[in-house]
Amino acid sequence: MEAATCIRAKKEAVVLGQDAEGNPLHIWETLPYYLGAVQDDRLMQMAELKKYQQGLRRLQNKSREADALFAKQTQIVHSLLEQERAADLTKGTIPDNLVIAELRRIQAWEPSKRIDVADSPVEQARIQLQSLNC
């Protein structure tokens, strides 16, 4: 059998070409039209309504994704602020409208006092250890 001459019926498709783009997916969507119970404009309105409902669901999904991303980023920001408080770079709570300015301030922060390596406790401990090992 050649691929071009072999046609298989789909169990889900009731009408030929039903799964093509823009065609109704269920026979009950078009059956009232064929029986004459629904006018042409009503069928178009139903199709348009379905299209808008799908668009609304798509936008709602995007909104949920954006909310989840915002929640994750908010959690990261609060973690950074907790680290800032632990390092005594700031005191108290920071209002939400000043969080970005505070993070920018911390990003640009430089220590005011430089510690000479020779005077550091780590360097003194290393020198003491060397003297004990000799």
MIDOSE-1310 file (N, C-alpha, C; in nm, 2 decimals, decimal comma, always signed):
residues 134
meaa	+0,08/-0,12/+0,00/+0,00/+0,00/+0,00/+0,09/+0,13/+0,00; +0,05/+0,22/-0,08/+0,12/+0,34/-0,09/+0,06/+0,44/+0,02; +0,14/+0,53/+0,07/+0,10/+0,62/+0,17/-0,01/+0,71/+0,12; +0,00/+0,75/-0,01/-0,10/+0,84/-0,07/-0,24/+0,78/-0,09
tcir	-0,24/+0,65/-0,11/-0,37/+0,58/-0,14/-0,43/+0,53/-0,01; -0,36/+0,52/+0,10/-0,41/+0,45/+0,22/-0,47/+0,56/+0,31; -0,60/+0,55/+0,34/-0,67/+0,64/+0,42/-0,72/+0,56/+0,54; -0,69/+0,61/+0,66/-0,74/+0,55/+0,78/-0,84/+0,64/+0,85
akke	-0,94/+0,58/+0,90/-1,04/+0,65/+0,97/-0,99/+0,67/+1,11; -1,02/+0,79/+1,17/-0,98/+0,82/+1,31/-1,10/+0,79/+1,39; -1,08/+0,73/+1,51/-1,19/+0,70/+1,60/-1,25/+0,82/+1,65; -1,17/+0,93/+1,67/-1,22/+1,05/+1,73/-1,30/+1,14/+1,63
avvl	-1,27/+1,12/+1,50/-1,33/+1,21/+1,40/-1,46/+1,14/+1,35; -1,57/+1,22/+1,36/-1,70/+1,17/+1,31/-1,72/+1,22/+1,17; -1,68/+1,34/+1,14/-1,70/+1,39/+1,01/-1,56/+1,41/+0,94; -1,56/+1,38/+0,81/-1,43/+1,39/+0,73/-1,38/+1,53/+0,74
gqda	-1,25/+1,55/+0,77/-1,19/+1,68/+0,78/-1,22/+1,75/+0,91; -1,27/+1,68/+1,01/-1,31/+1,74/+1,13/-1,19/+1,79/+1,21; -1,07/+1,73/+1,20/-0,96/+1,77/+1,28/-0,88/+1,88/+1,21; -0,92/+1,92/+1,09/-0,85/+2,03/+1,02/-0,87/+2,16/+1,10
egnp	-0,78/+2,26/+1,08/-0,78/+2,38/+1,15/-0,91/+2,46/+1,11; -0,98/+2,51/+1,21/-1,10/+2,59/+1,19/-1,23/+2,51/+1,17; -1,22/+2,38/+1,16/-1,34/+2,30/+1,15/-1,38/+2,26/+1,29; -1,51/+2,24/+1,31/-1,56/+2,21/+1,45/-1,51/+2,07/+1,49
lhiw	-1,49/+2,06/+1,62/-1,43/+1,94/+1,67/-1,54/+1,83/+1,71; -1,66/+1,88/+1,73/-1,76/+1,78/+1,77/-1,89/+1,80/+1,68; -1,95/+1,69/+1,65/-2,06/+1,70/+1,56/-2,18/+1,77/+1,62; -2,19/+1,77/+1,76/-2,30/+1,85/+1,82/-2,29/+2,00/+1,81
etlp	-2,17/+2,05/+1,77/-2,15/+2,19/+1,74/-2,22/+2,23/+1,61; -2,23/+2,14/+1,51/-2,28/+2,17/+1,38/-2,42/+2,10/+1,36; -2,45/+2,01/+1,43/-2,58/+1,94/+1,41/-2,70/+2,03/+1,41; -2,71/+2,12/+1,51/-2,83/+2,21/+1,51/-2,84/+2,29/+1,38
yylg	-2,72/+2,33/+1,32/-2,72/+2,41/+1,20/-2,78/+2,32/+1,09; -2,73/+2,20/+1,08/-2,78/+2,11/+0,97/-2,93/+2,08/+0,98; -2,97/+2,07/+1,10/-3,12/+2,05/+1,12/-3,20/+2,17/+1,10; -3,14/+2,29/+1,09/-3,21/+2,41/+1,06/-3,26/+2,48/+1,19
avqd	-3,22/+2,43/+1,30/-3,26/+2,49/+1,43/-3,18/+2,62/+1,46; -3,06/+2,64/+1,40/-2,98/+2,75/+1,42/-2,95/+2,82/+1,29; -2,95/+2,95/+1,30/-2,92/+3,03/+1,18/-2,77/+3,04/+1,16; -2,73/+3,09/+1,04/-2,59/+3,10/+1,01/-2,51/+3,19/+1,10
drlm	-2,58/+3,31/+1,14/-2,51/+3,40/+1,22/-2,49/+3,35/+1,36; -2,58/+3,27/+1,41/-2,57/+3,21/+1,54/-2,45/+3,11/+1,55; -2,43/+3,03/+1,44/-2,32/+2,94/+1,44/-2,19/+3,02/+1,44; -2,18/+3,13/+1,36/-2,06/+3,21/+1,36/-2,04/+3,27/+1,50
qmae	-2,15/+3,32/+1,56/-2,13/+3,38/+1,70/-2,08/+3,27/+1,80; -2,13/+3,15/+1,78/-2,08/+3,04/+1,87/-1,93/+3,01/+1,85; -1,89/+3,01/+1,72/-1,75/+2,99/+1,69/-1,66/+3,10/+1,74; -1,71/+3,23/+1,73/-1,64/+3,34/+1,77/-1,63/+3,34/+1,93
lkky	-1,74/+3,30/+1,99/-1,73/+3,29/+2,14/-1,63/+3,19/+2,18; -1,63/+3,08/+2,11/-1,53/+2,97/+2,15/-1,39/+3,02/+2,13; -1,37/+3,10/+2,02/-1,23/+3,15/+2,00/-1,19/+3,25/+2,11; -1,28/+3,33/+2,15/-1,25/+3,43/+2,26/-1,23/+3,36/+2,39
qqgl	-1,31/+3,25/+2,42/-1,29/+3,18/+2,54/-1,15/+3,11/+2,54; -1,11/+3,06/+2,43/-0,98/+3,00/+2,42/-0,87/+3,11/+2,45; -0,89/+3,22/+2,39/-0,80/+3,33/+2,41/-0,79/+3,38/+2,56; -0,91/+3,38/+2,62/-0,92/+3,41/+2,76/-0,84/+3,31/+2,85
rrlq	-0,86/+3,18/+2,82/-0,79/+3,08/+2,89/-0,64/+3,09/+2,87; -0,60/+3,12/+2,75/-0,46/+3,14/+2,73/-0,40/+3,26/+2,81; -0,47/+3,37/+2,81/-0,43/+3,48/+2,89/-0,43/+3,45/+3,04; -0,53/+3,38/+3,09/-0,53/+3,34/+3,23/-0,41/+3,25/+3,26
nksr	-0,38/+3,16/+3,18/-0,26/+3,08/+3,20/-0,13/+3,16/+3,21; -0,12/+3,26/+3,11/+0,00/+3,35/+3,12/+0,00/+3,43/+3,24; -0,12/+3,47/+3,29/-0,13/+3,55/+3,41/-0,08/+3,47/+3,53; -0,13/+3,34/+3,54/-0,08/+3,25/+3,65/+0,07/+3,23/+3,64
eada	+0,12/+3,21/+3,52/+0,27/+3,20/+3,51/+0,34/+3,32/+3,56; +0,29/+3,44/+3,52/+0,35/+3,57/+3,56/+0,34/+3,58/+3,71; +0,23/+3,54/+3,77/+0,22/+3,55/+3,92/+0,31/+3,46/+3,99; +0,33/+3,34/+3,93/+0,43/+3,24/+3,99/+0,57/+3,30/+3,98
lfak	+0,60/+3,36/+3,87/+0,74/+3,41/+3,85/+0,76/+3,53/+3,95; +0,66/+3,61/+3,96/+0,67/+3,73/+4,06/+0,69/+3,68/+4,20; +0,61/+3,57/+4,24/+0,63/+3,52/+4,37/+0,77/+3,47/+4,40; +0,82/+3,40/+4,29/+0,96/+3,35/+4,31/+1,06/+3,46/+4,32
qtqi	+1,05/+3,56/+4,24/+1,14/+3,68/+4,24/+1,12/+3,75/+4,38; +1,00/+3,76/+4,43/+0,98/+3,83/+4,56/+1,05/+3,75/+4,67; +1,04/+3,62/+4,66/+1,11/+3,53/+4,76/+1,26/+3,56/+4,75; +1,32/+3,56/+4,63/+1,46/+3,59/+4,62/+1,50/+3,72/+4,68
vhsl	+1,42/+3,83/+4,65/+1,45/+3,96/+4,70/+1,44/+3,96/+4,85; +1,35/+3,90/+4,91/+1,34/+3,89/+5,06/+1,46/+3,82/+5,11; +1,50/+3,71/+5,05/+1,62/+3,64/+5,09/+1,75/+3,73/+5,09; +1,76/+3,81/+4,98/+1,87/+3,91/+4,97/+1,86/+4,01/+5,08
leqe	+1,74/+4,06/+5,11/+1,73/+4,16/+5,22/+1,76/+4,09/+5,36; +1,73/+3,97/+5,38/+1,76/+3,90/+5,50/+1,91/+3,89/+5,51; +1,98/+3,86/+5,41/+2,13/+3,85/+5,41/+2,19/+3,99/+5,44; +2,12/+4,09/+5,39/+2,17/+4,23/+5,41/+2,15/+4,26/+5,56
raad	+2,04/+4,22/+5,62/+2,02/+4,25/+5,76/+2,12/+4,17/+5,85; +2,15/+4,04/+5,81/+2,24/+3,96/+5,88/+2,38/+4,02/+5,88; +2,41/+4,09/+5,77/+2,55/+4,15/+5,76/+2,55/+4,29/+5,82; +2,44/+4,33/+5,89/+2,42/+4,46/+5,95/+2,44/+4,58/+5,85
ltkg	+2,40/+4,56/+5,73/+2,41/+4,66/+5,63/+2,28/+4,75/+5,64; +2,18/+4,70/+5,70/+2,06/+4,78/+5,71/+1,99/+4,73/+5,84; +1,90/+4,81/+5,89/+1,82/+4,78/+6,01/+1,68/+4,80/+5,98; +1,59/+4,72/+6,04/+1,45/+4,73/+6,03/+1,40/+4,67/+5,90
tipd	+1,27/+4,70/+5,87/+1,21/+4,65/+5,75/+1,21/+4,76/+5,65; +1,21/+4,72/+5,52/+1,21/+4,81/+5,41/+1,08/+4,80/+5,34; +1,01/+4,92/+5,32/+0,88/+4,91/+5,25/+0,90/+4,86/+5,10; +0,80/+4,80/+5,05/+0,80/+4,74/+4,92/+0,84/+4,84/+4,81
nlvi	+0,80/+4,96/+4,82/+0,83/+5,06/+4,72/+0,97/+5,10/+4,72; +1,05/+5,07/+4,83/+1,19/+5,11/+4,84/+1,29/+4,99/+4,82; +1,24/+4,88/+4,80/+1,32/+4,76/+4,79/+1,42/+4,76/+4,68; +1,39/+4,80/+4,56/+1,48/+4,81/+4,45/+1,59/+4,91/+4,48
aelr	+1,55/+5,03/+4,53/+1,65/+5,13/+4,56/+1,75/+5,08/+4,67; +1,70/+5,01/+4,76/+1,78/+4,95/+4,87/+1,88/+4,85/+4,81; +1,83/+4,76/+4,72/+1,92/+4,66/+4,66/+2,03/+4,73/+4,57; +1,99/+4,84/+4,51/+2,09/+4,91/+4,43/+2,19/+4,98/+4,52
riqa	+2,15/+5,03/+4,63/+2,24/+5,09/+4,73/+2,34/+4,98/+4,78; +2,29/+4,87/+4,81/+2,38/+4,76/+4,86/+2,47/+4,71/+4,75; +2,43/+4,71/+4,63/+2,51/+4,66/+4,52/+2,63/+4,76/+4,50; +2,61/+4,89/+4,52/+2,72/+4,99/+4,50/+2,80/+5,00/+4,63
weps	+2,76/+4,93/+4,74/+2,83/+4,95/+4,87/+2,97/+4,90/+4,86; +3,06/+4,98/+4,93/+3,20/+4,94/+4,95/+3,24/+4,96/+5,09; +3,32/+4,87/+5,15/+3,35/+4,89/+5,29/+3,43/+5,02/+5,31; +3,40/+5,09/+5,42/+3,46/+5,21/+5,45/+3,60/+5,20/+5,51
krid	+3,63/+5,08/+5,57/+3,76/+5,06/+5,63/+3,83/+4,95/+5,56; +3,95/+4,97/+5,52/+4,03/+4,86/+5,46/+4,12/+4,79/+5,57; +4,12/+4,66/+5,56/+4,20/+4,59/+5,66/+4,32/+4,54/+5,60; +4,43/+4,58/+5,66/+4,56/+4,53/+5,61/+4,58/+4,38/+5,63
vads	+4,63/+4,31/+5,54/+4,64/+4,17/+5,55/+4,73/+4,13/+5,66; +4,84/+4,21/+5,69/+4,93/+4,18/+5,79/+4,87/+4,18/+5,93; +4,77/+4,27/+5,95/+4,70/+4,29/+6,08/+4,58/+4,20/+6,09; +4,54/+4,13/+6,00/+4,42/+4,05/+6,01/+4,44/+3,93/+6,10
pveq	+4,33/+3,89/+6,17/+4,34/+3,77/+6,26/+4,38/+3,65/+6,19; +4,34/+3,63/+6,07/+4,38/+3,51/+6,00/+4,53/+3,51/+5,97; +4,58/+3,62/+5,93/+4,73/+3,63/+5,90/+4,81/+3,61/+6,03; +4,76/+3,66/+6,14/+4,83/+3,64/+6,27/+4,83/+3,50/+6,31
ariq	+4,71/+3,43/+6,29/+4,70/+3,29/+6,32/+4,79/+3,20/+6,23; +4,81/+3,24/+6,11/+4,89/+3,17/+6,02/+5,04/+3,18/+6,06; +5,08/+3,30/+6,10/+5,22/+3,33/+6,14/+5,25/+3,25/+6,27; +5,15/+3,25/+6,36/+5,17/+3,17/+6,49/+5,18/+3,02/+6,46
lqsl	+5,10/+2,97/+6,37/+5,11/+2,83/+6,33/+5,24/+2,79/+6,27; +5,30/+2,88/+6,19/+5,43/+2,86/+6,13/+5,54/+2,86/+6,23; +5,53/+2,94/+6,33/+5,63/+2,95/+6,43/+5,62/+2,83/+6,52; +5,51/+2,77/+6,54/+5,49/+2,64/+6,62/+5,55/+2,52/+6,54
nc	+5,54/+2,52/+6,41/+5,58/+2,41/+6,33/+5,73/+2,41/+6,31; +5,80/+2,52/+6,33/+5,95/+2,52/+6,31/+6,02/+2,45/+6,41
